[in-house]
Structures are given as structure tokens and as C-alpha cells.
Amino acid sequence: MPSRTPSAARKTAFALTVLTSSLALLTTACTGQSSSGASDDASANTTINFWHAWSAPNEVKAVNALIAGFEKAHPNIHVNVVSNMTDDKINQALRSGGDKAPDVISSFTTNNVGKFCSSGALVDLNPFFKKSGIDPETTFPKAMNEYTQYDGNRCTAPLLGDAYGLYYNKTAFKKAGITSPPKTWTEFTADAKKLTITQGDSYKQLGFMPDYHGWETTTEHYAAQFSPTYFTSDGKSNIAKDPAFTEAFTLQKNLVDDLGGFQKLEKYRATLGDEWGEKHPFQTGQVAMQLDGEWRLGMAVDAKTKFDIGVAPLPVPDDQVSQYGKGYITGTIAGIAATSKKQNAAWEFVKYITTDTDAVVNFSNAIHNVPSTLAALKSPKLKYDPRFKTFLDIAANPNSTTSPASINGGVYLATIQNFGYDYESGKVKDLKSGLEATAQQIDTDIAQAK
């Protein structure tokens, strides 16, 4: 069952800004190297350093097994592994270099791929893929292929992924007379109302918690179902011009109003459990539907929920019903440090952990994240709860989307999210002018980062 608790992967707006600031230091500290700068002999006996963020015992065990598989296939390359590394520590090491610094890193923070690439902290992997005869566009799912590069620079590769879908309480559905999960947002809204049972000035059961301060109900997760275009071809923010954003914000605000209003929902939310504990409100039955990633299934099962759990793709706009099955995709990334003097050996490791089908499948089976190659997604060696297939299908769906890379990392997402807070609470009432002001702020921030 999915067991990842990606507290490091789902950042708050503040954490995103802090991380981007620390990455800014890399701009003057590193310069990228092409494949011509990688002169080490990958067939020689050597040791490379691999820094990663996984910390749970089962995850560390899985990473070590992944490394053991690589060392068996490449007995001349030894991997010195350092686990439980935060992005801040990784960034400092990438900046300073040295014998103990990482040659290969993995990070949960895909939002900062643009900064990793543009700063030169990680090398462009395109020449390495070409040299190895690997086409990333036919190797990786579309969304994963997109979030691992910026402006033609593919400085990272996907290393397992996360896909977002809809969890629903089948027992509550049956009591409410709902026979199947909603496919459109119109159906979803109707179901959320049916599933909501008020109790005094609060709720006995809430159909869905729509607030942006909720659990995974972020602006980018909502917007993904509308297939948005965040930036124009010349790099300007498109959120005020693309109707997908207007529709997504309108949908969420209507849900807030239809289910009791912002103040009532926030008061109820304050009484509920946190995202990573056993008292998560979906697991306790206090919320009947939940937008969440693939890891929630394992956590809900481990919490021994008292109802039957259903899993389905998130709904889509009524006029996009033919695209039902898509979702938001993100995940872990791997890259080679620009300061590494062993880039050819490091590439052999990155190539193995990100493109070897059996290696990806075994790693996915061990930590229960979504496989990150198209071949691994179809592998008969995958082991999973039948409900987990929903996330495999979402990951493979060519209509699934992600957040595009930006030169200043996830700052633009934090800006959009902060606007979402103001709009849902009523602090900002004019959506059109609010989106225009937000777009201007995004453009200003990006200009200052260049």
C-alpha cells in the first residue's frame, strides 16, 4: 500500500519562498557543464556520493536495495549514500562542492527544477540521454517529462512520482443514494451537497472540504483538471487570460459558498485532525470525499477506517468529460551535480535508477509511489492494491498535467495560492482584477529573478 508521507514534498508558500531564496545563491556559485566536461572513465573503479531525502525506515531500506541492484550491475562503481537530506543541506553542498559533496541528488521539490536548471546547479542531462540512445519523450509519462526540464535544459530525471485523484467513502455514498463517483464538477458539487450533514452550526459529516487551507486542496491541484496554460510563449503569466483559471477559481468559490461558507468551513476545519496523522478527517469519516495523492490509500488502510474506500480520478469540467481520467502529477527528481568530477559514473547511476524498468518497478513496489517510466507503469511485475491502478492510469494519461518550471522556482505557485486565500475568504471580491494583479506580481517576480 502507498506509504509515503511526503511532508517534504508538499511545501507551504513560505517554505517555497525560503527554498527559492536559498537556491538563488547557486546562480553565482555554479556554472553548468555539458557532456564534454564529463571526462571521467565510467568503467574505472570509483565511488560516487548520492544524497537523498527519504527517511522512513522502509524507504531507506528500499533506496539501499535500489543501490545494491545498481552496484551488482556496475561492480566498479560504488555508491556512498547519505539519507534524510533536506533541500537546504543539498543546496549548500551543491554550492560548495568537494569530495564529500553529492555527485547525484534526489529531491521531492519539483517546483524548483527551473531554478536548478537555470542556475547551473545540476548539469543538463540531454547530452547523456542522447549518448545512451534514450528518448525521454517516449520513456517518461508526458507530465513527468515536462516537470524535469526548463527552457530546453533537462537537468533532472523523474524518480517515481505522485498522482492526485479522488478518495470517497463508499458507505456514505450508499447512504446518500450515490451509485458512482462523480465524473464532472457539476456532479461533484451535487454529491458534495448530498453528502453534507449539518449538526447545529457545524457538520456531522462534510461532503468535501474545499478550502485552500485544506488537505491537498491547493490551487494547482484544482486547476490541473481544467488543463491550464500558466505561461505564454514569451514567458508571461497567463492566469488572467486563460479561462481555465477563472473556471477553477469560480468552481472552488462556489463550493465554499454551497457547503456553508468560508467562516463555517474554517471553523469546522480547525476541529479536525492533521494531514499525516491517523485522525485525518477522511479516514475518520468526518469528510466524505478527499482530493489526495496515491499515498493516502495506504495511510487510510493502516488507520483501519470503518468504511469501504473508493478511489477514482478527480472530476473534470462538463465540457471536458472526454478527458475524464486525467489528474495532477508531480514526484521526486534526480540530477547530477555540476560540481561533480565523476559525471559519467554519476550518469550510469542516474540512468539505472530512472530508466531501468525492473529497478523502477522494484523501487515502486517497495515505497508504493507511482512508477516514472511508461514501461514500468505497464510492467506485470508491479504489485499493488487494485485501487492503486487508478493512480497508475492517471500518471500514464497524456491529458494529465503538472506545474511548469519557472526560473524562480515555486514562487509563482505561492503567489497564486495566496491570491486563492484572499478570494475564497472574501478579502478580494473581483476575480478578474484579482487575477490580473496576481499575473503582474508573477511577472515582476520572474523579471527580478533573471
N, C-alpha and C positions, 0 to 999 in steps of 0.2 A: 504494500500500500504506500502511496505517496507520504513521505515522512519529513520532507524538507520544511523547516520553519525559517523562511528567508527574511529574518528581521533585518539583515544587512542589505537585502535586495530592494526592499520597499522603503525608500527614503522619504522623510518629511521634506517639506520645502526648505526648511532651514538647513538640514543636512546636505541637501543637494547644493545649496549655495556655498556652504563651507567647503565641500569637497571640490567644487569647481574652482574656488579660490586657491586651494592647495595645488590643484593641477596647473594653475596659471604659472606657478613657479617653474614648471617644466619647460615653458616656452623658451626661456633663456638658458636653461641648463642642458638641454639635449638637442642634438640635431639628428634627424633620421638618416639611416643608412640603407642603400639599395643592396640588392643581392651581390653586386660587385664588391661591396665592402665586407662580405662574409667570406673570409679566406681560410677559415679553419677546416681541417680534414675530419669530416664526419665519420670516417672509418677508423680513425685513431682512437686509442684508449683515452677517455676523457670523462669528466664529471660536470654536470650542469646543475644549477640551482633552480628549483621550482617552488614558488611561493603561491599559496592559495588561501582562501578564506574559510573553507569548511572546518567545522569544529566539533560537531556532534560525533560521538564515538563510532557510530555505524557509517557515517560519511567519511571520516578519516580512514577507517578500515577499507572502504570502497576505493578511495583515492590511492591508498597503498597497493591495493590489488591491481588497479589500473597501471601503476608504475611498474609493478612486478611483471605484468604482461609485456610492457614495453622493453624492459631490461632483458627479458627472455628472448625477444625478437631482435634486440640490439645489444648483445652482451658486452660490446665495447663502450657503450655509453651508460654511465651510472648517474642516477638522479638523487640529488640531495634535496629532500623535501622539507619545507617549513610550512606548517599549517596554522590556521587561526590568525591569518594576517589581515588586518584591516586595510582598507584602501589608503588611508593616510600613511600607514607604515610602508605600504608598497610604493606609494608615490615618492616618499622620501628616499627609498632605496633606488628607485629608477633615476632619481635626480643625482644621487651621489655616485652610483656605480661601485666598482671594487670587486674583489674576489668573492666576497660573501653576498653580494647583491644578487637579485634574481636574474637568471637568463630567460626564464619563462614565468609569466604570471597568469593568474586567473582572477577574475573579478566578477562580482554579482551586479555591478553597476553599468549596465549597457547605456544608460543615459550619457555617460561621459566618453563614449567612443570618439565623438567628434573632437574632443579635447586631446585624447590620447593620440589621435592621428595627426591633427594639425600642429601639435606641439613637438612632434618627433620623439615622444617618449617611447613609443613602440614602432618597430620597423614595418614598412609596407610588405605584406605577405604576398602580394600579387606575383612578384617575380619567382617566389618559392613555389607557389601553386603551379605556375606556368612550367617551371623547370621539372616539376614532378608529374606533369601531364594531368593535372586535376582541374576541372572546371567548377568553380564554386557555385555557379548558377544552376548547374544540374546536380550538384552534390548536396546542397543545403536547401531547406524549405525557403520559399520566397522571402518571408518576413525576416528570418534569421540571416539570410544572405544580405538583406538590406541593413540591419542594425549593426553589422560588424564592419562597416566601412563608412568613410566620409570623403566626399569630394574626389572620388576615384582612388583614394588611399584605403586599402583593405588592411588595416593594422591589427585586426583581431579576427578570430575564427570562433564560431559558436561551439560551446562545450555543454551540451544538454540545454534544455530550455524550459520555459514556463508558458502554459497556455491558460487562458481565462474562459470560464464557462459559467453555467447556472446550476447551482445546487438547489434542490427543492424537497420539501417534506411531503413524501407521498401519502402519509397518513392524513396530514392536514388537507392535502389536495382532495382526497377521497371524501372527507367530511364536508368540504365546500362544494362537492359535486363537479370538481375539475378532473377531466379524464386524461389530459396530456399536457406536457409543458408548453408554454406559450412560444410561438414562433415569431410573432410580430410584437412591436411595442404597444400596439393597441390592445392585443390580447393580454400582454403582460400587465398593463395598467388595470384592466378589468379583473384579472386574477389577484393582483396585489390588494385590490379593494375587497374582493370576496374573502380573502384570507385574513383580513384585518378584523380583529375582535376587540372592541374597546372595553375598558373597565374603569368606570369613573372618568377622571380626566386623563387617564393613561391607557395602556393597552394590556389585554390579556395575551394577545398574540398579534404581532405586526406582520403584515404580508411581506414587506420588504423595507429595508432601511435605505432610503435614497440619498441621505445627506453625504456631502463630500468628506465630512469628517468620519464617515462610517468605515467599515472594514472592506478595503479594496475598491470602494466606490469612488474612484478618482476620476477626474475629468478625462484623462486619456483612455481609461477603460470604457467609459460611456461612449466617447467619440469614435472609438475603433469600430463600433458597429455601424457607423454612418460612412465609413471609408473616407476619412478626411484627407485633405492635402494641406499640410501645415505650412509649407513654404512655396512661394512662387519660383519659377525657373531662375530668377535673378537673386534668390535668397531672402526675399522679403516675407514677413509674416503674412499668412493668407487667412488667418482666422476670422477677420472681419468681412471677407469676401466669399469664402466658401460656405454655402448654405448648410453644409454638414455640421458645422459648429453651432450655428443658430438653432438647428433642429435638435442637436444633442443637449444644449443648454435649456432649450424650451421643454424638452421631454423631462429632464430632471427636475426643473422647477415645477412643472405640472404635477409630477409625482409627489414632490414635497407638499404642495398645496392639497392634493387629493387625499393624502394619507394623514392629514391632521395639521399641517402647517409646521414651519421650521421650529418654532419655540417648543411645541408639544413633542415633536420628534427628538429634539436635542435633550429635552428633559428626560425622556424615556431612555435615550442612548446612554445618558450618564449613569443609569442604574444597571447597565448590562456589563457582561464580562468583557475581557480584553480579547484581542485578536488571536493570541497564541496560547491561551490557556484552555483548560477543559470546559470552562464556562462561556465559551464563545456562544453568542445568542442563537446562532443557527443550530448548534449542537444541543443546546438546552431546549429548543423548540419555541423560544421566545420570538424568533423571526423565522418566517416560513420559507422564504426564498433568499438566496445569497449569491452575489457575484463574487467569484473567488477563483484561485488557481488550482492546479491539479493536486497540490499538496494537501488541500483541505479534506479530501476524501479519506486519506489515511488518518489524519488527526481526528476526524469525526468518528471513524470506526474505532480508533483507540479510546475515544471518550465514551464508547458504549452508548451511543444515542438510543433513545427509546422509540424510534420510529424508523421507517424504511426510507433510505436516502436515494433520491433520484438525481441523475446528472444529465445535462443537456447543453447544447450551445446556447449562448445568450441570444435574445431576440434581435431582430433586425427591423429597420423601418418598413412600413407596409409596402412601399414601392420597391423594396429590395428583397422581397421574400424569396426570390430565386437564389439569393446568396446566403440563405439561412445555413448555418454550419460554420461560419467564419468566427473569428474572435481576435483578441489582442494577444500578441506574442512578445515575450522577452526571454531573458535567460542569462546564463553565465558565458563569459567570453574568455578567450586565451590569447596571449600575444607574446612576442619576443622583444626583450628589452633592447633599445638602441645602444645602450652601453655595453651589451654583451659582446665578448670576443669569441664566443662559441656559437654563432648564429646558425651555422649549418647543422651542428649537432642539436641545437635547440629546435630547429625546424623538424628534424626527424621525430622529435618527441611531440611537438605540436601536431604534426601530420598524423601521427599514430592516434593520439587521444581524441582528435576531432574528425578524422575521416575513416579510420579503420572500423568497418561495420561491426565486427564482433566486440571490439573494445568499447565502442559507443553503446552497444546493446547491453553488455555486461555491466557497464557503469550505470546505465539507466535502470536496469533490474535491481541494482544494489541500493541506489538512493532515491529511486522512484520519481525522477524527473522525466520530462519528455525527451526522447532521443532527438539529436540535432542533425541527422542526415536523412535524406529521403529513403535510402536503402535500409537504414536501421529502423525507421518507422514501419517498414513492411516486413521486417525480419520475423521468421517463425520462432526465433529464439527468445523473443520478448515474453516476459512473464508479468501478467497484470490482472487485476480485478476487471471483469468485463466492463464495468462502468468507466474504467480509466481510458477505454478506447475512444471515448468522446474527445478527450484531450489530444490523443494521437491524430484523430481526424481533423481537429481544429488546427493543429500545427501543420499538417500537410495541405490544408486548404489554401489554394492560391489567392483567395479573396481575404485571407486573414491579414491584419496589418500590425504595424508597430509604430513607435515614435521615432521619427528620423533623427539622425545625428546632427548636432549643432556645434559650432566652434566653441561655444561657452558651456558645453555640456547640457545639463538638465535645467538650466536657469529658465529657459522659455516655458518649460512644463510647470515649474514652480510659479511663474507669473500667471499662467492660465489658471492654475489651481487656486491661487489667491483671489483671482477675479471670481472664480466659482463660489468661493466662500462669501464674497460680498453680494453676489447676485442671489444666491439661494436664501440668504438671511434678510434680503430686502434693503440692504445698505445701498446697493445700486439697483435702480429700477428700470433704466432704459438699457435693454440688452444691446441694441445696435451701437449706441455711443460707447457703451462699456467695452464691447469687443474692439472697436476702433482704437480706444485709448490703450487697451491691452496690447494690440498689434504694434502701436507706436512704441510702447515700452520695450517690447521684444526686439524691435529693430534697433532701438537705441542701445540696448544691452549688447547685442551682437556686434554693432559697429564699434563699441568701446573695447570689445574683446579682440578685435583684429589688430 
